[in-house]
Amino acid sequence: MASPFDIWQYLLDPESLSYVYTLLQTSFDQTNENDPNDNITTTTKKRSRQNNDDESSNSNNQEGGGRTSNSKRNKKKKELKGILTSLLLVEEQEKLDQQHFNEVSKEEKKALDINHKNKTKAMLQYSSYMDDYYNKVQESEHVKRKKARSMACTVAVAAAACEEGFDSKEGVPQRRLWVKDRSGAWWDECNRFDFPEDEFREAFRMGRSTFELICEELNSAIVKEDTTLRNAIPVRQRVAVCLWRLATGDPLRVVSKRFGLGISTCHKLVLEVCTAIKTVLMPKYLQWPNEVCLRKMKGEFESISGIPNVVGSMYTSHVPIIAPKISVGAYFNKRHTERNQKTCYSITIQGIVDPRGVFTDVCIGWPGSMPDDRILEKSALNQRANNGGILKETLIKDVLATTKILG
């Protein structure tokens, strides 16, 4: 490509100047001929130019031929200088545009490279994750196959021993213990006497001394004897299963894994221990106070609330349940309270506590749709009060006042 200096040298040559001028003049004439709207204007310009040329020629003829040729040459040089300047500006603009295009191309290429690296990194991470996942799956399948083989070997050995194990004296096959192999390591750890007290309280929501008291009280009601097929579950483990279920609310499947017992066994233990608590502990520890205790409770309540002649504080709560198969509508609780903001199926529990928060009476099991006043009317507490057994009238400052329960 020619440099600007070479272009200048070429255009300063007289022959080149004449050729360029003729070429530009021809281009201008063709442009004017192609535009039909400007024919009249072009003709007028040509006539004026001819007149000017005639006048200039006459004047030049008068002044001399040498001066005319010099003025024309100078005019052509000025025009060519202007054209050359325009060409140089166009070339410079092209260079700037090319430079800008190169910079934009570099930025786009850089962005594409970064995007490609990010995608490659993400794909590699995903591939690594999938490899780890399939490796774990293969390992778990390998462990399962290994356990299945070991179980099959155990069954085969047991079957062979059963066929060969006959009593030499009586001639009958010997019975053997059958228990599914489950891990009870967690309960074995908790059952140790050196197990931390705070961890035990967190697990069962009671101290070890209270747990031991419950086991001692319920021992005669829930103890079982060993059989020829299997050993009986100890009383401590039976009570622990029920208390864990009541304290945490975990599903029976979780309780089963925690204590190394079957799901149906855990369900049965919960029902048995709850029944024993109701029949053994409830009559012994949940009693309405006598006259001496009532007088003491009245004083304590009055010191707390400022209300005289109060012997208890009552509240009725709802326990959510799964919809029963019978009388579904009766158990549907539509009322919203501070503690119950969702409609659900429930049963009610009405409780009365003393100033220390110890329960003195409960009424459990009425459907969730029943209002609180109806529950109180149907409770055993109301029946005893109507019969005159509790809530007797007392004389306070020469005024006969009825014993009250806040609720």
C-alpha positions as CSV (number, residue, x, y, z in Angstrom):
1,M,0.0,0.0,0.0
2,A,1.4,3.5,-1.0
3,S,2.3,5.9,1.7
4,P,0.8,9.5,1.9
5,F,4.2,10.9,0.8
6,D,4.2,8.8,-2.4
7,I,0.6,10.0,-3.1
8,W,1.8,13.6,-2.7
9,Q,4.7,13.1,-5.2
10,Y,2.4,11.5,-7.7
11,L,-0.2,14.2,-7.5
12,L,2.3,17.1,-7.8
13,D,3.4,15.8,-11.2
14,P,1.8,18.1,-13.9
15,E,0.7,15.2,-16.1
16,S,-0.8,13.4,-13.1
17,L,-2.6,16.6,-12.0
18,S,-4.1,17.0,-15.5
19,Y,-5.2,13.4,-15.6
20,V,-6.8,13.6,-12.1
21,Y,-8.5,16.8,-12.9
22,T,-9.9,15.4,-16.2
23,L,-11.1,12.2,-14.3
24,L,-12.9,14.2,-11.7
25,Q,-14.5,16.5,-14.2
26,T,-15.8,13.5,-16.2
27,S,-17.2,12.0,-12.9
28,F,-18.9,15.2,-12.0
29,D,-20.5,15.5,-15.5
30,Q,-21.8,11.9,-15.4
31,T,-23.3,12.5,-12.0
32,N,-25.1,15.6,-13.2
33,E,-26.4,13.7,-16.3
34,N,-27.8,10.9,-14.1
35,D,-29.9,13.3,-12.1
36,P,-32.8,14.5,-14.4
37,N,-34.1,17.0,-11.8
38,D,-30.9,19.0,-12.0
39,N,-30.7,19.2,-15.9
40,I,-32.0,22.8,-16.0
41,T,-29.6,23.9,-13.2
42,T,-26.7,22.1,-14.9
43,T,-27.4,23.8,-18.2
44,T,-27.6,27.2,-16.5
45,K,-24.3,26.6,-14.7
46,K,-22.7,25.5,-17.9
47,R,-23.8,28.7,-19.7
48,S,-22.6,30.9,-16.9
49,R,-19.3,29.0,-16.8
50,Q,-18.9,29.5,-20.6
51,N,-19.7,33.2,-20.3
52,N,-17.2,33.5,-17.5
53,D,-14.6,31.5,-19.5
54,D,-15.3,33.8,-22.5
55,E,-14.8,36.8,-20.4
56,S,-11.8,35.5,-18.7
57,S,-10.3,34.4,-22.1
58,N,-10.9,37.9,-23.5
59,S,-9.2,39.4,-20.5
60,N,-6.4,37.0,-20.6
61,N,-5.9,37.6,-24.3
62,Q,-5.6,41.2,-23.5
63,E,-3.2,40.6,-20.5
64,G,-1.3,37.7,-22.0
65,G,-1.3,33.9,-22.4
66,G,1.3,33.1,-19.9
67,R,-0.6,34.5,-17.0
68,T,-3.7,32.4,-17.8
69,S,-1.9,29.1,-17.8
70,N,-0.3,29.8,-14.4
71,S,-3.7,30.7,-12.8
72,K,-5.3,27.5,-14.1
73,R,-2.4,25.4,-12.8
74,N,-2.6,27.0,-9.3
75,K,-6.4,26.4,-9.2
76,K,-5.9,22.7,-10.1
77,K,-3.3,22.4,-7.4
78,K,-5.6,23.8,-4.8
79,E,-8.4,21.5,-5.8
80,L,-6.1,18.5,-5.7
81,K,-4.7,19.5,-2.3
82,G,-8.2,19.6,-1.0
83,I,-9.0,16.1,-2.5
84,L,-5.7,14.7,-1.1
85,T,-6.5,16.1,2.3
86,S,-9.9,14.4,2.2
87,L,-8.3,11.1,1.2
88,L,-5.8,11.3,4.0
89,L,-8.6,12.0,6.5
90,V,-10.6,9.1,5.1
91,E,-7.6,6.8,5.5
92,E,-7.0,8.0,9.0
93,Q,-10.6,7.4,9.9
94,E,-10.3,3.9,8.4
95,K,-7.3,3.2,10.6
96,L,-9.2,4.4,13.7
97,D,-12.2,2.2,12.8
98,Q,-10.0,-0.8,12.2
99,Q,-8.2,-0.2,15.6
100,H,-11.6,0.0,17.3
101,F,-12.8,-3.1,15.6
102,N,-9.7,-5.0,16.7
103,E,-10.2,-3.9,20.3
104,V,-13.9,-5.0,20.2
105,S,-12.9,-8.3,18.7
106,K,-10.3,-8.9,21.4
107,E,-12.8,-8.1,24.2
108,E,-15.4,-10.5,22.6
109,K,-12.8,-13.2,22.3
110,K,-11.7,-12.7,25.9
111,A,-15.4,-12.9,27.0
112,L,-15.8,-16.1,25.0
113,D,-12.7,-17.6,26.5
114,I,-13.9,-16.8,30.0
115,N,-17.3,-18.3,29.3
116,H,-15.7,-21.4,27.9
117,K,-13.5,-21.8,30.9
118,N,-16.4,-21.4,33.3
119,K,-18.5,-23.9,31.4
120,T,-15.6,-26.3,31.3
121,K,-15.1,-25.9,35.0
122,A,-18.8,-26.5,35.7
123,M,-18.8,-29.6,33.5
124,L,-15.8,-31.0,35.3
125,Q,-17.3,-30.4,38.7
126,Y,-20.6,-32.0,37.6
127,S,-18.6,-35.0,36.2
128,S,-16.7,-35.3,39.4
129,Y,-19.9,-35.2,41.4
130,M,-21.5,-37.9,39.3
131,D,-18.4,-40.1,39.6
132,D,-18.5,-39.8,43.4
133,Y,-22.3,-40.5,43.4
134,Y,-22.0,-43.6,41.3
135,N,-19.0,-44.8,43.3
136,K,-21.1,-44.5,46.5
137,V,-23.9,-46.3,44.8
138,Q,-21.6,-49.1,43.7
139,E,-20.1,-49.3,47.2
140,S,-23.6,-49.5,48.8
141,E,-24.7,-52.2,46.4
142,H,-21.5,-54.1,47.2
143,V,-22.2,-53.8,50.9
144,K,-25.8,-55.0,50.4
145,R,-24.6,-58.0,48.3
146,K,-22.1,-58.8,51.0
147,K,-24.7,-58.7,53.7
148,A,-27.1,-60.8,51.7
149,R,-24.3,-63.4,51.2
150,S,-23.5,-63.4,54.9
151,M,-27.2,-63.7,55.8
152,A,-27.6,-66.6,53.3
153,C,-24.6,-68.3,54.8
154,T,-26.0,-67.8,58.3
155,V,-29.3,-69.3,57.3
156,A,-27.7,-72.2,55.7
157,V,-25.6,-73.0,58.7
158,A,-28.6,-72.6,61.0
159,A,-30.6,-75.0,58.8
160,A,-27.8,-77.5,58.9
161,A,-27.5,-77.2,62.6
162,C,-31.3,-77.6,63.0
163,E,-31.3,-80.8,61.0
164,E,-28.4,-82.3,63.0
165,G,-29.4,-80.9,66.4
166,F,-31.5,-83.7,68.0
167,D,-31.6,-84.4,71.7
168,S,-29.9,-87.8,72.2
169,K,-32.2,-88.6,75.2
170,E,-35.6,-87.6,73.9
171,G,-35.0,-87.9,70.2
172,V,-36.7,-84.5,69.4
173,P,-35.0,-81.5,67.6
174,Q,-33.6,-78.8,69.9
175,R,-35.2,-75.4,69.8
176,R,-33.0,-72.3,69.3
177,L,-33.5,-68.6,69.9
178,W,-34.6,-66.5,66.9
179,V,-34.1,-62.8,67.0
180,K,-33.5,-60.5,64.0
181,D,-30.1,-58.9,64.2
182,R,-30.5,-55.2,65.0
183,S,-28.2,-52.7,66.6
184,G,-29.1,-51.5,70.1
185,A,-25.8,-49.7,70.7
186,W,-27.4,-46.3,71.5
187,W,-29.7,-47.7,74.2
188,D,-26.8,-49.8,75.6
189,E,-24.9,-46.6,76.0
190,C,-27.7,-44.7,77.6
191,N,-28.4,-47.6,80.0
192,R,-25.0,-47.4,81.5
193,F,-24.8,-45.8,85.0
194,D,-22.0,-43.5,84.0
195,F,-24.0,-42.0,81.1
196,P,-24.1,-38.1,81.5
197,E,-27.1,-36.8,83.4
198,D,-27.6,-33.8,81.0
199,E,-27.7,-36.0,77.9
200,F,-30.1,-38.4,79.5
201,R,-32.4,-35.5,80.5
202,E,-32.2,-34.1,77.0
203,A,-33.1,-37.5,75.5
204,F,-36.0,-38.4,77.8
205,R,-37.0,-35.0,79.2
206,M,-36.6,-36.2,82.7
207,G,-33.8,-37.0,85.1
208,R,-32.4,-40.5,85.8
209,S,-34.0,-40.6,89.3
210,T,-37.5,-40.0,87.8
211,F,-36.9,-42.6,85.2
212,E,-35.8,-45.1,87.8
213,L,-39.0,-44.3,89.9
214,I,-41.3,-44.9,86.9
215,C,-39.5,-48.2,86.1
216,E,-39.9,-49.3,89.7
217,E,-43.6,-48.4,89.9
218,L,-44.5,-50.1,86.6
219,N,-42.3,-53.2,87.0
220,S,-45.0,-55.5,88.1
221,A,-47.4,-54.3,85.4
222,I,-45.2,-54.6,82.3
223,V,-42.6,-57.2,83.2
224,K,-42.5,-60.2,80.8
225,E,-40.8,-63.7,81.2
226,D,-38.4,-65.2,78.8
227,T,-39.7,-67.9,76.3
228,T,-38.0,-70.8,74.6
229,L,-37.9,-68.7,71.3
230,R,-36.5,-65.4,72.6
231,N,-35.5,-63.4,75.6
232,A,-38.0,-60.9,77.0
233,I,-37.4,-57.1,76.6
234,P,-36.2,-55.7,80.0
235,V,-38.5,-53.3,81.9
236,R,-36.1,-50.4,81.6
237,Q,-36.0,-50.7,77.8
238,R,-39.8,-50.9,77.6
239,V,-40.2,-47.7,79.6
240,A,-37.5,-46.0,77.7
241,V,-39.2,-46.8,74.3
242,C,-42.4,-45.3,75.5
243,L,-40.8,-42.2,77.1
244,W,-38.7,-41.5,74.0
245,R,-41.7,-41.7,71.8
246,L,-43.7,-39.4,74.0
247,A,-40.8,-36.9,74.6
248,T,-39.7,-36.5,71.0
249,G,-42.7,-37.5,68.9
250,D,-40.4,-39.3,66.5
251,P,-42.0,-41.9,64.1
252,L,-41.9,-45.5,65.1
253,R,-39.4,-46.3,62.4
254,V,-36.9,-43.9,64.0
255,V,-37.7,-45.3,67.5
256,S,-37.2,-48.8,66.1
257,K,-33.7,-48.0,64.8
258,R,-32.8,-46.1,68.0
259,F,-33.5,-49.1,70.3
260,G,-32.8,-52.0,68.0
261,L,-36.4,-53.3,68.1
262,G,-39.1,-54.0,65.5
263,I,-41.6,-51.3,64.5
264,S,-44.6,-53.3,65.6
265,T,-42.8,-54.2,68.9
266,C,-42.2,-50.5,69.6
267,H,-45.9,-49.7,68.9
268,K,-47.0,-52.4,71.3
269,L,-44.6,-51.2,74.0
270,V,-45.9,-47.7,73.8
271,L,-49.5,-48.8,74.2
272,E,-48.6,-51.2,77.1
273,V,-46.6,-48.6,79.1
274,C,-49.2,-45.9,78.5
275,T,-51.9,-48.2,79.8
276,A,-49.8,-49.1,82.9
277,I,-49.2,-45.4,83.6
278,K,-52.9,-44.7,83.5
279,T,-53.8,-47.7,85.7
280,V,-50.9,-47.6,88.1
281,L,-49.4,-44.1,88.4
282,M,-52.4,-41.9,87.7
283,P,-54.6,-42.9,90.7
284,K,-51.5,-42.7,92.9
285,Y,-50.1,-39.3,91.9
286,L,-53.0,-37.4,90.3
287,Q,-55.3,-36.7,93.2
288,W,-57.4,-33.8,94.2
289,P,-55.9,-32.2,97.3
290,N,-57.4,-32.5,100.8
291,E,-58.7,-29.7,103.0
292,V,-55.3,-28.9,104.4
293,C,-53.7,-28.6,101.0
294,L,-56.6,-26.6,99.6
295,R,-56.2,-24.0,102.4
296,K,-52.5,-23.8,101.6
297,M,-53.1,-23.5,97.9
298,K,-55.7,-20.7,98.4
299,G,-53.1,-18.6,100.2
300,E,-50.5,-19.2,97.5
301,F,-52.8,-18.3,94.7
302,E,-54.0,-15.2,96.5
303,S,-50.3,-14.1,97.0
304,I,-49.7,-14.6,93.3
305,S,-52.9,-13.2,91.7
306,G,-54.5,-11.2,94.5
307,I,-57.8,-13.2,94.0
308,P,-59.0,-15.0,97.2
309,N,-60.5,-18.4,97.5
310,V,-58.8,-19.9,94.3
311,V,-57.7,-23.5,94.4
312,G,-56.5,-24.1,90.8
313,S,-55.9,-22.8,87.3
314,M,-57.6,-24.5,84.4
315,Y,-56.8,-24.6,80.7
316,T,-58.1,-26.7,77.8
317,S,-55.8,-27.6,74.9
318,H,-56.1,-29.6,71.6
319,V,-53.8,-32.4,70.6
320,P,-53.7,-32.9,66.7
321,I,-54.5,-36.4,65.5
322,I,-55.1,-38.2,62.2
323,A,-58.7,-38.1,61.1
324,P,-60.5,-41.1,62.7
325,K,-62.6,-43.5,60.6
326,I,-65.7,-43.0,62.8
327,S,-67.3,-39.6,63.7
328,V,-64.9,-37.6,61.6
329,G,-66.9,-34.4,61.9
330,A,-66.9,-34.5,65.7
331,Y,-63.1,-34.4,65.9
332,F,-62.7,-31.5,63.4
333,N,-61.5,-28.4,65.3
334,K,-62.5,-25.2,63.5
335,R,-61.7,-22.7,66.3
336,H,-58.6,-20.6,66.3
337,T,-56.8,-19.6,69.4
338,E,-53.4,-18.1,70.3
339,R,-51.8,-21.6,70.3
340,N,-54.0,-23.2,67.6
341,Q,-54.0,-21.2,64.3
342,K,-54.8,-24.1,61.9
343,T,-57.9,-26.1,61.5
344,C,-57.2,-29.8,62.2
345,Y,-58.6,-33.0,63.7
346,S,-57.9,-33.1,67.5
347,I,-58.8,-34.5,70.9
348,T,-59.0,-32.2,73.9
349,I,-57.2,-32.3,77.2
350,Q,-58.5,-30.2,80.2
351,G,-56.0,-29.8,83.0
352,I,-56.0,-28.1,86.4
353,V,-52.7,-27.2,88.2
354,D,-51.7,-25.9,91.6
355,P,-49.6,-22.8,92.2
356,R,-46.4,-24.8,91.5
357,G,-47.7,-26.1,88.1
358,V,-48.4,-29.6,89.3
359,F,-51.5,-31.3,87.8
360,T,-54.3,-32.0,90.3
361,D,-56.9,-33.1,87.7
362,V,-57.1,-33.9,84.0
363,C,-59.9,-34.8,81.6
364,I,-58.7,-36.2,78.3
365,G,-60.3,-37.6,75.1
366,W,-63.3,-35.5,74.1
367,P,-63.6,-34.6,70.4
368,G,-62.0,-31.4,69.2
369,S,-65.2,-29.8,68.1
370,M,-66.6,-29.8,71.6
371,P,-66.4,-26.3,73.3
372,D,-64.6,-25.8,76.6
373,D,-67.7,-25.4,78.7
374,R,-69.2,-28.7,77.5
375,I,-65.9,-30.4,78.3
376,L,-66.1,-29.0,81.8
377,E,-69.7,-30.1,82.2
378,K,-68.8,-33.7,81.2
379,S,-65.7,-33.9,83.3
380,A,-65.4,-35.9,86.5
381,L,-64.4,-32.8,88.3
382,N,-67.8,-31.2,87.6
383,Q,-69.6,-34.3,88.8
384,R,-67.7,-34.3,92.1
385,A,-68.3,-30.6,92.5
386,N,-72.1,-31.0,92.0
387,N,-72.1,-33.8,94.5
388,G,-70.4,-31.5,97.1
389,G,-67.2,-33.4,97.3
390,I,-65.0,-30.4,96.3
391,L,-65.2,-26.7,95.8
392,K,-67.1,-26.2,99.1
393,E,-68.3,-22.8,100.3
394,T,-66.1,-21.0,102.8
395,L,-66.7,-18.0,105.1
396,I,-64.4,-15.0,104.3
397,K,-64.9,-11.8,106.4
398,D,-68.5,-12.8,107.3
399,V,-69.2,-13.4,103.6
400,L,-70.0,-16.9,102.3
401,A,-67.7,-17.4,99.2
402,T,-67.5,-20.3,96.8
403,T,-64.2,-21.9,96.1
404,K,-63.1,-21.0,92.5
405,I,-60.9,-22.4,89.8
406,L,-59.4,-19.9,87.4
407,G,-59.7,-20.7,83.7
